[in-house]
Amino acid sequence: MTLEELETLLDSCKNGNRLSQKRLYQQFFSLGMSVSMRYAHNREEAEEMCQDGFVKAFSKIKDCVGVSSFKGWLRQIFVRSAIDYYRKYCKSQPILDGLEQAEGVFTESATALDNISIDEKLRLVQALPPACRIAFNLYAVEGFTTTEIAESLHIAEGTVRSNLAKARLKLQVMIQTAEKINATAI
C-alpha cells in the first residue's frame, strides 16, 4: 500500500466509513497480532488484545497525524492494549514460585539463542507468567525503562525489576532445557 493510498484510507476511516475500517483492519491485522502475540499467553488472548487495539485505534484515529507515522502510532496502541489487558485480567495472578533456586543455574550464551527458532522464542516468552511476560516485553522489546513500566502498570519499580529478573531466570532455565533436549536428540 502506498502512502497516498494509506492517506486516502485513513481520511475515509476518520469520516467513519466502515468499509475503509475493514480494509485498514485487514491491512494491519498481522501487525496487531505480531505485537499482541508477544504479550499474550495464547492465540485467543492475542486476538482479544488485537481486537481491543483496533477498537481503540478507530475511536482515536482522528488523533493520528501524519501518514508516515501511522504504523508506529498503531503499534503503540497495540502495546497499550496489551498493558490494559494485563491490568484488567492478569494483574492478580501469582507471578512465579520456586524460581529463587534457579538463580545462577544457566548463563545465557549467543549459541544457545542462535539454535532456537523465532517461533520457539515466542513460545518461551508466552510461557512466562503474565507479570513477567509484560515486564520483559516492555523492557526488552519496546525499550521502556523500569520507571516507565512501573508507571504504565501502576506498580512499584522494585516489582518491575523483580519481574524482569524472574523472567530472565525462567527464560534461562527454559533455554537450558531446550538445549538438553536438542543434545539428547542428536
Secondary structure, 3 states (H helix, E strand, C coil): CCHHHHHHHHHHHHCCCHHHHHHHHHHHHHHHHHHHHHHCCCHHHHHHHHHHHHHHHHHHHHHCCCCCCHHHHHHHHHHHHHHHHHHHHHCCCCCCCCCHHHCCCCCCCHHHHHCCCHHHHHHHHHCCCHHHHHHHHHHHHCCCCHHHHHHHHCCCHHHHHHHHHHHHHHHHHHHHHHHHHHHHHC
